[in-house]
């Protein structure tokens, strides 16, 4: 009997150890579902069993089990085949969405994680942040309005501030526009857009739009995008362009001073321009001067950006325009 008891005890411990990860996956999938339902509601999109299964990349049977679990917890309800959030479900969906976008903002501003990888990192970390941690992170970041992809970050009560933008395929020709959002999925299209040097904050002009593609001018270069790629870029009217001579240069910063990147001169093109973007010199990125060159005015200087110390030559820092800030919690 003792042997049987011990064997049963060990079997129970084994099952707990093996099944606990399954519980975690289920909880995270439920939170992913709530985040998807919340964003769909904000976009006035209807969510069915099929669309939920497709978004979570699970079978219809698994989606049914998730809906049953969320219904039992009082997070969703079903009406006419449509999945709707309850008040508590909407609150949790908002919390996960805010955690995701704020963490993306943190990764962009304070780490060297490439922009193409930020979404995947945030997908994993969003489930670890509790409500109070999300509030502290938002305060640390200075209450940013958008994540690195241009998605609007709602406040704690779900209010959105900022224009959603219009798809580039619907933008009229010869009217200056500014990129406010780029869809980060699918990954292949997002990477292609970044490789073209297009990021949130970029200014462009659509020169021609046909059924086969969109020809646009950006930074004095012409780019041709097929419709499926162009449709993932959202724009608003470009503000009146300031003269570059009125902007402050990165080379003007003294060690210890911080600033946010405004723009990179159009004089920097091609590989060097993409390299600066890869290093983190994108619009809104926080940068701090660390060390002035000891080789005279023309030598390289060091800067902290996205968790990395970068050395740039004087001719490069004179082509990067900034807005100085008093500290890292300055508003975006």
Protein Blocks (a to p, Z undefined) as FASTA:
>chain_A
ZZmmmmmmmmmmmmmmmmmmmmmmmmmmmmmmmmmmmmmmmnopacdfklmmmmnopafk
lmmmmmmmmmmnopacceehiacddfklmmmmmmmmmmmmmmmmmmmmmmccdfklmmmm
mmmmmmmpcfklmmmmmmmnoppabdfkopacddfkopacddebjafklpcehiacddfb
dcfbdfklmmmmmmnopaehiacddfbdcfkbccddeehiacdddfklmmmpccdddddd
ddfklpccfklpcghiacddfbdcfkbgcjllmmmmmnopaghiacddfbdcfebjklcc
dddeehiacdddfklmmmcccdddfblkbcZZ
